[in-house]
């Protein structure tokens, strides 16, 4: 017994039970084999020590103490009842317990009081908080992690219910041991005992105590329940489970030898207490049946109620039809729980838990002021939607039952059921209004490019900061101070909105372009969400639409006036320029009309019919204008290409000078093709082929122009007296130039060779 491992265990045991280490080691010597087996990798993984008076089980199944001296012993915990507390050791190293690392290889702990209560405390106070706070779950999915943590939390809650059900029960008084040992469980023995005054009097007192205790339990009805106004429906199941356990405890105790003896003797003596007990026993049976029946039906709701405790408001909303259907079924077939009072209480607690769930979900992101406003608004709206869906499903279920008049109806106190949720929803709607305003102005603050907003934005932040300093919880709908502050907030915001409305009106006064007005309107609509301002912006749509009608008339007049000679953009060729002009007019009316068409309110007005008719007329004319010009140009392509068949060079008929014979129509064709392609218009392949040769044609033109200028320069430098001497050279140069005048065209393949020969001769 001298190794470090045993010393470690002995020290822990001595500390736990308050005994001397030497005494502890001596007592552990009797369990040396079990302790050494615990150190081995293949041995038992736990050691459990009790320090109490040993007990033994009698033939009747009762436990009686053996002596009065406490003893330290190792037990499995399966047969020995724990009277005080225990200490346990668990081997956590799969390779066994080492002398050097015993503190790392072994985990130790105590079990005090009820084993079940200790396990409950371990799960709910240690494991659940640790698991909830753990961030890294490796490769496990978020869904599986959430399901696991919620399962552990639910298990902890079940353990809590189980512990509570074992507390506060009735322990029936036991008769003196001398009477228990002396009286046999037989009618003759009961009669003899009843005839003895001392025994009869004692039994009478015991039975009267039973009556008093049991009546007190029976009187602990629902009216005496002390619960918070915020509790959820799980307390209903918890209450009835607890009550069932207490009555079951009485029933089980009545099966013991002591209780049978008391009842036998009392019945034999026909005592007054026995007559009272018979009446009480019937009440106990009824109460036990009631609690058992209620537990049975309330248990069927557990699955439907689960989302309220571990899910989101959306999960609760999705499960409402199933929940109401289950409650309806329970109301229809339950024997005891279907009273209006109990059903109203159940619905009331369901409402409580929905509110608690919504509060937790909304506050999950932290302080409401610091949360992302669009996400917060979605969460608030989801909670409002849940309340609406809850009332809707309740009404649907009630109406279905009313269609069957003979069945049980939902005749419950709806004011009590929905009253709190309606108050909570009113608060949520106010918060939605407030945070929508805050989001609107916060978004406005980001648009610093809109001149004139700085002062309004500063005033807004001052109003918001004043509200932020209020000390209460925004979700606590019982605090009326919020309503007064909210009213003051709205008054301040109203003044700010009036200023903003004036700013918006002045912004539109100086705008003449419909498209510019629509862009500004869209810009304001993207940042203004409050109904009052949205309505004002919607009214602006009608004003802009009326101005748009004037724009249409103006465009129509411009088209009619200039369609025969439109003003062309700088450097644009005629056809492309005319199409660009018509498209610019079309774009001026088309984009606004596309936006107006999405506004049903405008399209339903009488004025819209005339405007749409004018738009169709003008748009049709502009599209036809473009089509006609394009068709005419396509037809002219071939005639323009005819210039490519001309010779490269031509002699001026009057001056005799040589000129580059490049048709300007070809250049125009290439420019038109290039511009039209840039505008996204599909052009014929023949025009594309000409455009592809643009660089080549320009290169030939430039080289020919240079060659002819050189030719003129060379000829001008030759003196008349020298011309006869240079006659053969000049004739040769003339022959080299002649193919370009009579044979080669712009589509010829050997133009490069021709230019090369001319340049060589000129250099000579």
VOGU-3710 file (C-alpha; in Angstrom, 3 decimals, decimal comma):
1> xxxxxxxxxx> 0,000/0,000/0,000  2,960/2,308/-0,263  2,833/3,420/-3,914  2,042/7,009/-4,948  -1,231/6,040/-6,599  -2,765/4,593/-3,454  -1,438/7,471/-1,368  -3,142/9,918/-3,752  -6,484/8,082/-3,481  -6,200/7,696/0,318
11> xxxxxxxxxx> -5,503/11,413/0,742  -8,551/12,373/-1,322  -10,790/9,898/0,564  -9,541/11,106/3,964  -10,182/14,747/2,989  -13,670/13,971/1,721  -14,870/12,006/4,779  -12,817/13,814/7,441  -10,955/10,734/8,678  -7,262/10,184/9,368
21> xxxxxxxxxx> -5,083/9,112/6,409  -3,648/6,126/8,311  -7,139/4,946/9,253  -8,163/5,409/5,645  -5,228/3,375/4,285  -5,917/0,615/6,801  -9,556/0,373/5,703  -8,535/0,421/2,019  -6,276/-2,584/2,614  -9,322/-4,868/2,542
31> xxxxxxxxxx> -9,953/-3,748/-1,063  -6,360/-3,902/-2,293  -7,195/-6,195/-5,219  -10,034/-3,972/-6,468  -7,896/-0,848/-6,176  -4,952/-2,423/-8,041  -7,303/-3,655/-10,743  -8,485/-0,048/-11,153  -4,903/0,968/-12,033  -4,759/-1,483/-14,948
41> xxxxxxxxxx> -5,922/-0,538/-18,467  -8,222/-3,581/-18,575  -9,607/-3,176/-15,044  -12,785/-1,374/-13,911  -12,742/2,305/-14,875  -14,225/3,562/-11,594  -13,792/3,328/-7,803  -16,629/4,358/-5,476  -16,116/4,846/-1,710  -18,885/5,098/0,929
51> xxxxxxxxxx> -18,306/6,054/4,581  -21,462/5,134/6,480  -23,107/2,505/8,701  -23,436/-0,673/6,623  -26,962/-1,995/5,899  -28,456/-5,338/5,031  -31,660/-6,192/3,212  -34,398/-8,107/5,041  -36,670/-10,758/3,565  -39,373/-8,097/3,184
61> xxxxxxxxxx> -37,064/-5,957/1,052  -36,329/-3,403/3,751  -32,835/-2,208/4,703  -31,724/-2,249/8,327  -28,409/-0,925/9,733  -25,732/-3,343/10,867  -24,350/-1,810/14,043  -23,830/1,882/14,691  -20,215/2,416/13,623  -19,433/4,085/10,292
71> xxxxxxxxxx> -17,161/2,107/7,991  -15,206/2,959/4,842  -15,841/0,525/1,998  -15,632/0,206/-1,763  -18,921/-0,422/-3,546  -20,348/-0,623/-7,050  -23,232/1,639/-5,994  -25,796/-0,804/-7,333  -26,742/-2,570/-4,085  -25,692/-0,237/-1,274
81> xxxxxxxxxx> -27,902/2,776/-0,621  -26,100/6,100/-0,249  -27,017/7,730/3,066  -24,614/10,658/3,218  -22,121/11,311/0,441  -19,626/9,364/-1,672  -16,321/9,994/-3,430  -15,568/8,513/-6,833  -12,422/8,050/-8,940  -12,478/7,599/-12,725
91> xxxxxxxxxx> -9,516/6,376/-14,788  -9,222/8,788/-17,686  -5,993/7,394/-19,164  -6,761/4,382/-21,333  -3,193/3,121/-20,822  -3,670/2,781/-17,068  -2,678/4,780/-13,975  1,035/5,608/-13,558  2,872/6,519/-10,330  4,312/9,670/-11,923
101> xxxxxxxxxx> 1,145/10,969/-13,595  -1,559/9,762/-11,223  -3,127/13,236/-10,957  -3,508/13,397/-14,759  -4,593/9,776/-15,102  -7,379/9,884/-12,491  -10,369/12,227/-12,116  -12,056/12,487/-8,710  -15,330/13,946/-7,477  -18,018/13,787/-4,823
111> xxxxxxxxxx> -21,676/12,798/-4,852  -23,551/14,600/-2,101  -27,201/14,202/-1,215  -29,263/12,529/-3,930  -27,260/10,829/-6,658  -29,827/12,029/-9,173  -29,514/15,598/-7,900  -25,720/15,433/-8,137  -25,959/14,170/-11,696  -28,451/16,956/-12,478
121> xxxxxxxxxx> -26,089/19,589/-11,074  -23,194/18,141/-13,077  -25,136/18,197/-16,344  -26,960/21,533/-15,982  -24,298/23,544/-14,137  -21,147/22,197/-15,783  -21,584/20,317/-19,043  -24,370/22,412/-20,583  -22,640/25,839/-20,069  -19,311/24,452/-21,314
131> xxxxxxxxxx> -20,863/22,927/-24,427  -22,862/26,073/-25,193  -19,756/28,257/-24,943  -17,580/25,991/-27,094  -16,908/27,618/-30,449  -14,853/25,017/-32,308  -16,577/21,724/-33,078  -14,154/20,495/-35,703  -15,726/18,960/-38,793  -19,151/18,663/-37,198
141> xxxxxxxxxx> -21,906/20,586/-38,988  -23,617/23,514/-37,300  -26,976/21,726/-37,514  -25,661/18,604/-35,755  -23,874/20,691/-33,118  -27,038/22,662/-32,344  -29,085/19,479/-32,144  -26,560/17,883/-29,766  -26,325/20,904/-27,430  -30,106/21,270/-27,379
151> xxxxxxxxxx> -30,425/17,559/-26,564  -28,043/17,883/-23,611  -29,930/20,954/-22,330  -33,237/19,104/-22,638  -31,768/16,120/-20,769  -30,674/18,483/-17,975  -34,203/19,893/-17,781  -35,607/16,359/-17,548  -33,215/15,567/-14,694  -34,338/18,747/-12,915
161> xxxxxxxxxx> -37,980/17,673/-13,216  -37,119/14,210/-11,939  -35,339/15,615/-8,869  -38,213/17,965/-8,097  -40,740/15,159/-8,403  -38,925/13,268/-5,639  -39,052/16,230/-3,279  -41,991/17,388/-1,174  -43,818/14,053/-1,187  -45,646/12,453/1,736
171> xxxxxxxxxx> -43,749/10,028/3,929  -46,377/7,934/5,710  -45,632/7,556/9,381  -44,383/4,075/10,330  -45,638/2,217/13,424  -43,211/1,336/16,194  -40,766/-1,415/15,296  -41,886/-3,499/18,274  -45,396/-3,697/16,858  -44,107/-4,473/13,378
181> xxxxxxxxxx> -42,001/-7,328/14,707  -44,798/-8,640/16,966  -47,803/-8,559/14,623  -48,041/-10,913/11,665  -49,839/-9,935/8,491  -52,841/-12,210/9,187  -56,488/-11,426/10,068  -56,271/-13,224/13,407  -53,185/-11,224/14,380  -54,913/-7,992/13,322
191> xxxxxxxxxx> -57,940/-8,828/15,494  -55,765/-9,572/18,531  -53,799/-6,365/18,062  -57,002/-4,308/17,698  -58,219/-5,705/20,983  -55,164/-4,366/22,784  -55,832/-0,709/23,762  -52,201/0,353/23,595  -51,684/-1,081/20,114  -55,049/0,168/18,840
201> xxxxxxxxxx> -54,369/3,647/20,144  -50,923/3,714/18,517  -52,257/2,477/15,186  -55,090/5,026/15,366  -52,558/7,820/15,875  -50,457/6,603/12,948  -53,478/6,431/10,651  -54,706/9,864/11,752  -51,267/11,225/10,848  -51,646/9,615/7,421
211> xxxxxxxxxx> -55,027/11,259/7,014  -53,701/14,682/7,989  -50,655/14,468/5,704  -52,539/13,077/2,741  -55,396/15,576/3,067  -52,816/18,359/3,133  -51,380/16,999/-0,128  -54,836/16,742/-1,688  -55,570/20,319/-0,720  -52,426/21,473/-2,516
221> xxxxxxxxxx> -54,453/21,974/-5,669  -53,841/24,193/-8,654  -55,126/27,239/-6,788  -52,215/27,000/-4,359  -49,565/26,910/-7,091  -47,053/29,723/-6,813  -45,664/30,499/-10,248  -44,259/33,489/-12,046  -46,486/35,210/-14,612  -43,835/34,459/-17,242
231> xxxxxxxxxx> -43,661/30,639/-16,959  -44,087/28,459/-20,015  -46,207/25,364/-20,721  -43,457/23,010/-19,518  -44,461/23,927/-15,949  -47,838/22,275/-16,545  -46,236/18,938/-17,355  -43,731/19,415/-14,549  -46,512/20,137/-12,050  -48,580/17,102/-12,987
241> xxxxxxxxxx> -45,571/14,820/-13,141  -44,579/15,998/-9,682  -48,115/15,481/-8,380  -48,317/12,033/-9,994  -45,006/11,061/-8,383  -46,290/12,115/-4,957  -49,459/10,063/-5,232  -47,541/7,140/-6,694  -45,228/7,417/-3,696  -48,209/7,016/-1,343
251> xxxxxxxxxx> -49,470/4,057/-3,382  -46,057/2,395/-3,240  -45,720/3,011/0,513  -49,108/1,383/1,118  -47,660/-1,846/-0,311  -45,037/-2,056/2,454  -45,399/-4,392/5,471  -45,731/-1,501/7,926  -48,595/0,114/6,014  -50,420/-3,162/5,489
261> xxxxxxxxxx> -50,146/-3,788/9,219  -51,589/-0,347/10,078  -54,514/-0,747/7,701  -55,171/-4,309/8,836  -55,286/-3,464/12,527  -57,351/-0,284/11,943  -59,876/-2,155/9,815  -60,130/-4,931/12,398  -60,782/-2,354/15,114  -63,244/-0,435/12,863
271> xxxxxxxxxx> -61,703/2,802/14,012  -62,885/6,277/13,041  -59,505/6,980/11,468  -59,953/3,977/9,189  -63,322/5,255/7,982  -61,719/8,614/7,237  -58,838/6,921/5,489  -61,154/4,973/3,194  -62,659/8,241/1,974  -59,211/9,813/1,594
281> xxxxxxxxxx> -57,892/6,718/-0,183  -60,617/7,103/-2,813  -59,609/10,748/-3,280  -55,963/9,684/-3,605  -56,937/7,167/-6,258  -58,908/9,815/-8,154  -56,101/12,365/-7,829  -53,513/9,810/-8,966  -55,656/8,896/-11,983  -56,159/12,586/-12,765
291> xxxxxxxxxx> -52,455/13,411/-12,605  -51,562/10,286/-14,603  -54,107/11,128/-17,297  -52,959/14,744/-17,466  -49,321/13,695/-17,744  -50,222/11,275/-20,542  -51,873/13,971/-22,664  -49,486/16,786/-21,805  -46,589/14,531/-22,818  -48,044/14,384/-26,346
301> xxxxxxxxxx> -47,456/18,154/-26,603  -43,747/17,988/-25,737  -42,571/17,580/-29,332  -44,799/20,426/-30,537  -43,655/22,702/-27,710  -39,951/21,977/-28,167  -39,289/24,734/-30,799  -40,419/27,346/-28,258  -37,539/26,388/-25,993  -34,744/25,559/-28,441
311> xxxxxxxxxx> -35,843/26,934/-31,826  -36,320/30,277/-33,544  -39,654/32,135/-33,907  -39,763/30,822/-37,483  -39,571/27,238/-36,191  -42,353/28,033/-33,712  -44,428/29,584/-36,498  -43,953/26,550/-38,740  -45,039/24,223/-35,936  -48,200/26,150/-34,940
321> xxxxxxxxxx> -50,680/24,076/-37,003  -49,411/20,840/-35,432  -49,414/22,370/-31,937  -53,005/23,646/-32,188  -54,133/20,335/-33,610  -52,535/18,428/-30,707  -54,103/20,775/-28,161  -57,469/20,328/-29,871  -57,129/16,534/-29,709  -56,198/16,693/-26,021
331> xxxxxxxxxx> -59,138/18,990/-25,316  -61,445/16,575/-27,103  -60,419/13,275/-25,491  -58,720/14,097/-22,155  -60,876/13,165/-19,140  -59,595/15,710/-16,648  -57,541/18,405/-18,355  -60,201/19,652/-20,775  -61,804/22,209/-18,446  -61,934/25,809/-19,751
341> xxxxxxxxxx> -59,790/26,994/-16,823  -56,987/24,500/-17,442  -57,028/24,915/-21,220  -56,949/28,708/-20,852  -54,000/28,379/-18,479  -52,199/26,128/-20,969  -52,708/28,594/-23,827  -51,662/31,456/-21,542  -48,388/29,681/-20,777  -47,862/28,872/-24,466
351> xxxxxxxxxx> -48,191/32,619/-25,113  -45,673/33,320/-22,349  -43,112/30,999/-23,901  -43,632/32,438/-27,375  -42,922/35,902/-25,985  -39,848/34,594/-24,142  -38,641/32,885/-27,322  -39,107/36,061/-29,378  -37,327/38,185/-26,779  -34,368/35,803/-26,687
361> xxxxxxxxxx> -34,180/35,620/-30,481  -34,340/39,402/-30,927  -31,787/40,049/-28,172  -29,460/37,292/-29,394  -27,446/39,805/-31,404  -26,768/41,929/-28,315  -28,013/45,403/-27,463  -30,768/46,407/-29,900  -29,134/49,773/-30,556  -25,915/48,096/-31,692
371> xxxxxxxxxx> -27,464/45,441/-33,937  -27,530/45,584/-37,725  -30,767/47,461/-38,320  -32,110/45,554/-41,386  -31,514/42,223/-39,586  -33,085/43,563/-36,380  -36,137/44,786/-38,275  -36,544/41,359/-39,897  -36,430/39,700/-36,467  -38,978/42,141/-35,038
381> xxxxxxxxxx> -41,301/41,597/-37,994  -40,939/37,824/-37,612  -42,108/38,072/-33,984  -45,132/40,146/-35,078  -45,866/37,591/-37,779  -45,763/34,820/-35,150  -48,422/36,579/-33,073  -50,646/36,986/-36,133  -50,197/33,356/-37,147  -50,868/32,162/-33,579
391> xxxxxxxxxx> -54,203/33,996/-33,428  -55,086/32,886/-36,948  -54,447/29,195/-36,166  -56,436/29,515/-32,938  -59,398/31,009/-34,837  -59,218/28,340/-37,536  -59,200/25,561/-34,930  -62,082/27,188/-33,041  -64,110/27,576/-36,248  -63,545/23,937/-37,210
401> xxxxxxxxxx> -64,838/22,831/-33,821  -67,871/25,115/-34,158  -68,787/23,290/-37,357  -69,355/20,253/-35,115  -71,746/21,628/-32,459  -71,950/18,351/-30,544  -68,222/18,275/-29,856  -66,270/20,218/-27,260  -65,648/23,828/-28,188  -62,822/26,298/-27,719
411> xxxxxxxxxx> -64,797/28,446/-25,239  -61,755/29,967/-23,593  -60,786/33,402/-22,302  -59,097/34,844/-25,398  -58,363/38,091/-23,570  -56,200/36,192/-21,117  -54,668/33,987/-23,813  -53,644/36,723/-26,255  -53,631/39,867/-24,106  -49,922/39,795/-23,243
421> xxxxxxxxxx> -48,891/38,903/-26,773  -50,945/41,797/-28,136  -49,202/44,197/-25,730  -45,839/42,743/-26,731  -46,717/43,100/-30,419  -47,706/46,727/-29,903  -44,268/47,314/-28,425  -42,654/45,490/-31,353  -44,565/47,596/-33,883  -43,360/50,737/-32,134
431> xxxxxxxxxx> -39,803/49,413/-32,203  -40,183/48,581/-35,900  -41,371/52,132/-36,549  -38,540/53,601/-34,475  -35,735/51,490/-35,918  -37,063/51,957/-39,456  -36,754/55,688/-38,882  -33,279/55,248/-37,419  -32,200/53,070/-40,342  -33,670/55,564/-42,806
441> xxxxxxxxxx> -31,784/58,511/-41,389  -28,616/56,441/-40,852  -28,728/55,503/-44,523  -29,338/59,142/-45,353  -26,170/60,015/-43,432  -24,190/57,801/-45,822  -25,333/59,875/-48,820  -23,156/62,872/-48,110  -23,115/63,729/-51,829  -26,647/65,133/-51,452
451> xxxxxxxxxx> -26,069/68,755/-50,511  -28,092/70,285/-47,696  -28,597/67,189/-45,516  -25,805/67,735/-42,963  -27,804/69,753/-40,421  -30,789/67,374/-40,502  -28,515/64,369/-40,006  -26,844/66,007/-36,993  -30,256/66,726/-35,431  -31,270/63,114/-35,995
461> xxxxxxxxxx> -28,200/61,725/-34,228  -28,874/64,017/-31,268  -32,464/62,710/-30,985  -31,260/59,096/-31,211  -28,506/59,564/-28,632  -31,048/60,998/-26,163  -33,211/57,883/-26,570  -30,241/55,532/-26,231  -29,540/56,878/-22,753  -32,895/55,638/-21,427
471> xxxxxxxxxx> -32,222/52,983/-18,740  -34,938/50,399/-19,468  -35,111/47,251/-21,637  -36,776/48,114/-24,945  -38,446/44,681/-25,083  -40,009/45,012/-21,626  -43,532/45,869/-22,734  -44,670/46,377/-19,128  -42,604/49,573/-18,802  -44,869/52,484/-19,784
481> xxxxxxxxxx> -41,999/54,958/-19,692  -41,050/53,750/-23,178  -44,417/54,845/-24,583  -43,920/58,387/-23,318  -40,360/58,511/-24,662  -41,491/57,022/-27,967  -44,144/59,718/-28,314  -41,529/62,403/-27,707  -39,210/60,693/-30,219  -41,964/60,704/-32,851
491> xxxxxxxxxx> -42,686/64,397/-32,285  -39,015/65,233/-32,832  -38,799/62,957/-35,858  -41,977/64,510/-37,289  -40,334/67,932/-37,190  -37,277/66,452/-38,832  -39,423/64,789/-41,498  -41,163/68,051/-42,280  -37,754/69,619/-42,835  -36,714/66,669/-44,983
501> xxxxxxxxxx> -39,955/66,873/-46,938  -39,283/70,535/-47,619  -35,771/69,650/-48,737  -37,128/66,991/-51,117  -39,678/69,405/-52,593  -37,029/72,051/-53,196  -34,780/69,412/-54,801  -37,451/68,664/-57,405  -38,341/72,274/-58,125  -35,133/72,975/-60,060
511> xxxxxxxxxx> -35,161/69,808/-62,189  -36,278/70,055/-65,809  -35,301/66,595/-67,070  -37,758/63,744/-66,460  -34,970/61,197/-66,302  -33,003/63,302/-63,810  -36,148/63,703/-61,684  -36,740/59,945/-61,722  -33,130/59,251/-60,756  -33,406/61,648/-57,830
521> xxxxxxxxxx> -36,721/60,068/-56,838  -35,192/56,580/-56,937  -32,286/57,833/-54,849  -34,639/59,141/-52,163  -36,840/56,033/-52,312  -33,866/53,797/-51,620  -33,173/55,554/-48,333  -36,614/56,707/-47,130  -38,743/53,897/-45,681  -41,250/55,646/-43,410
531> xxxxxxxxxx> -44,825/55,661/-44,737  -45,298/59,424/-44,529  -42,248/60,133/-46,672  -42,907/57,209/-49,010  -46,398/58,575/-49,672  -44,981/61,980/-50,487  -42,487/60,379/-52,877  -45,310/58,400/-54,504  -47,141/61,693/-55,069  -43,999/63,028/-56,737
541> xxxxxxxxxx> -44,338/60,217/-59,274  -47,615/61,703/-60,543  -46,108/65,188/-60,836  -43,121/63,829/-62,776  -45,470/61,796/-64,983  -47,424/64,926/-65,858  -44,176/66,717/-66,739  -43,197/63,668/-68,767  -46,271/64,252/-70,925  -44,899/67,705/-71,736
551> xxxxxxxxxx> -41,519/66,097/-72,511  -43,219/63,809/-75,023  -44,818/66,763/-76,772  -41,474/68,557/-76,885  -39,703/65,508/-78,356  -42,444/65,105/-80,944  -42,042/68,733/-82,024  -38,256/68,421/-82,232  -38,597/65,318/-84,381  -41,082/66,862/-86,781
561> xxxxxxxxxx> -39,011/70,041/-87,111  -35,585/68,473/-87,658  -36,246/65,023/-89,124  -35,192/66,151/-92,597  -31,942/67,756/-91,385  -31,049/66,598/-87,879  -28,150/68,229/-86,048  -25,354/65,651/-86,177  -22,775/64,930/-83,500  -19,298/66,180/-84,284
571> xxxxxxxxxx> -17,375/64,019/-86,827  -20,285/61,564/-87,160  -21,098/60,309/-90,709  -24,562/61,198/-92,006  -26,441/57,901/-91,550  -24,953/57,037/-88,162  -25,408/60,662/-87,071  -29,095/60,642/-87,986  -29,624/57,350/-86,131  -27,735/58,688/-83,096
581> xxxxxxxxxx> -30,007/61,740/-83,110  -33,186/59,640/-83,233  -31,897/57,257/-80,568  -31,065/60,128/-78,255  -34,655/61,353/-78,583  -35,978/57,816/-78,048  -33,798/57,282/-74,988  -35,096/60,544/-73,559  -38,656/59,176/-73,518  -38,092/55,411/-73,338
591> xxxxxxxxxx> -36,265/55,008/-69,998  -38,757/57,138/-68,022  -41,686/55,238/-69,569  -40,118/51,917/-68,555  -40,051/53,120/-64,935  -43,547/54,550/-65,079  -44,891/51,276/-66,490  -43,961/49,477/-63,249  -46,126/51,857/-61,214  -49,659/50,444/-61,281
601> xxxxxxxxxx> -51,139/53,475/-59,536  -50,015/55,755/-62,379  -50,945/53,368/-65,174  -54,529/53,139/-63,871  -55,160/56,898/-64,121  -57,065/58,460/-67,023  -54,181/60,810/-67,848  -51,895/57,832/-68,466  -53,886/56,668/-71,508  -53,225/59,876/-73,440
611> xxxxxxxxxx> -49,571/59,911/-72,400  -49,035/56,274/-73,357  -50,705/56,899/-76,720  -48,423/59,867/-77,399  -45,398/57,839/-76,322  -46,297/54,999/-78,697  -46,728/57,446/-81,577  -43,411/59,202/-80,984  -41,482/55,998/-80,278  -42,903/54,364/-83,403
621> xxxxxxxxxx> -41,885/57,373/-85,547  -38,350/57,409/-84,124  -37,889/53,667/-84,634  -39,249/53,979/-88,187  -36,862/56,887/-88,813  -33,897/54,721/-87,795  -35,138/51,745/-89,807  -35,596/53,782/-92,985  -32,129/55,335/-92,791  -30,557/51,979/-92,080
631> xxxxxxxxxx> -32,342/50,264/-94,964  -31,341/53,055/-97,363  -27,727/52,779/-96,286  -27,705/48,989/-96,703  -28,998/49,422/-100,255  -26,243/51,961/-101,001  -23,413/49,678/-99,917  -22,935/48,004/-103,282  -22,939/51,293/-105,182  -20,396/52,684/-102,715
641> xxxxxxxxxx> -18,226/49,611/-103,186  -18,166/50,220/-106,922  -15,429/52,760/-106,312  -13,081/49,899/-105,394  -13,096/48,862/-109,092  -11,600/52,224/-110,172  -7,916/52,458/-111,196  -5,412/53,592/-108,607  -4,336/56,714/-110,491  -6,061/59,134/-112,827
651> xxxxxxxxxx> -4,744/62,133/-114,845  -6,465/65,485/-114,384  -8,096/66,386/-117,706  -7,164/70,035/-117,525  -3,852/70,261/-115,685  -2,546/66,856/-116,698  -1,393/66,169/-113,133  -1,568/62,629/-111,776  -3,998/62,109/-108,839  -4,802/59,194/-106,468
661> xxxxxxxxxx> -8,146/57,849/-107,655  -9,711/56,846/-104,268  -13,506/57,305/-104,125  -14,672/59,248/-101,028  -17,751/57,021/-100,921  -15,474/54,152/-99,809  -14,156/56,221/-96,926  -17,700/57,195/-96,014  -18,788/53,532/-96,125  -16,035/52,535/-93,712
671> xxxxxxxxxx> -16,852/55,369/-91,298  -20,562/54,530/-91,352  -19,819/50,859/-90,726  -17,512/51,630/-87,802  -19,992/53,989/-86,116  -22,963/51,673/-86,613  -21,085/48,743/-85,105  -20,182/50,845/-82,093  -23,892/51,590/-81,671  -24,636/47,866/-81,597
681> xxxxxxxxxx> -26,270/47,744/-85,004  -25,706/44,635/-87,096  -24,219/45,579/-90,498  -23,994/43,429/-93,663  -20,928/41,227/-94,176  -19,946/43,136/-97,328  -19,591/46,337/-95,308  -17,630/44,486/-92,623  -15,205/43,174/-95,278  -14,562/46,710/-96,525
691> xxxxxxxxxx> -13,976/47,919/-92,975  -11,524/45,092/-92,333  -9,385/46,480/-95,211  -9,499/50,045/-93,889  -5,865/50,097/-92,813  -4,738/48,567/-96,087  -6,636/51,121/-98,175  -5,320/54,014/-96,109  -1,790/52,683/-96,448  -2,092/52,376/-100,246
701> xxxxxxxxxx> -3,611/55,837/-100,457  -0,793/57,392/-98,425  1,943/55,579/-100,370  0,417/56,504/-103,730  0,004/60,129/-102,669  3,637/60,217/-101,586  4,827/58,563/-104,840  2,892/61,015/-107,025  4,208/63,996/-105,061  7,741/62,657/-105,514
711> xxxxxxxxxx> 7,042/62,186/-109,220  5,872/65,790/-109,527  8,884/67,001/-107,520  11,350/65,038/-109,681  9,776/66,208/-112,920  9,837/69,830/-111,745  13,583/69,689/-111,043  14,511/68,520/-114,577  15,618/71,419/-116,797  14,058/71,576/-120,290
721> xxxxxxxxxx> 17,497/71,275/-121,890  18,140/68,034/-120,008  14,843/66,322/-120,853  16,092/64,881/-124,201  19,075/63,404/-122,408  16,842/61,786/-119,743  14,191/60,674/-122,225  14,794/56,891/-121,855  14,623/57,151/-118,044  11,498/59,267/-118,097
731> xxxxxxxxxx> 9,802/56,881/-120,537  10,662/53,959/-118,254  9,224/55,784/-115,212  6,067/56,550/-117,210  5,702/52,879/-118,104  6,062/51,934/-114,439  3,272/54,338/-113,481  0,893/53,372/-116,309  -0,421/50,064/-114,742  -1,917/52,118/-111,941
741> xxxxxxxxxx> -3,690/54,267/-114,489  -5,092/51,511/-116,729  -4,853/48,064/-115,094  -4,628/48,034/-111,266  -7,735/48,683/-109,147  -8,140/48,915/-105,353  -9,032/45,224/-105,197  -5,935/44,077/-107,123  -3,558/41,669/-105,383  -0,208/43,089/-106,650
751> xxxxxxxxxx> -0,484/46,712/-105,489  2,413/46,267/-103,049  4,769/45,192/-105,903  3,585/48,050/-108,038  4,341/50,605/-105,285  7,732/49,030/-104,694  8,741/49,414/-108,373  7,614/53,050/-108,502  9,578/53,951/-105,375  12,712/52,273/-106,745
761> xxxx> 12,505/54,182/-110,047  11,921/57,478/-108,259  15,026/56,913/-106,134  17,120/56,518/-109,292
//
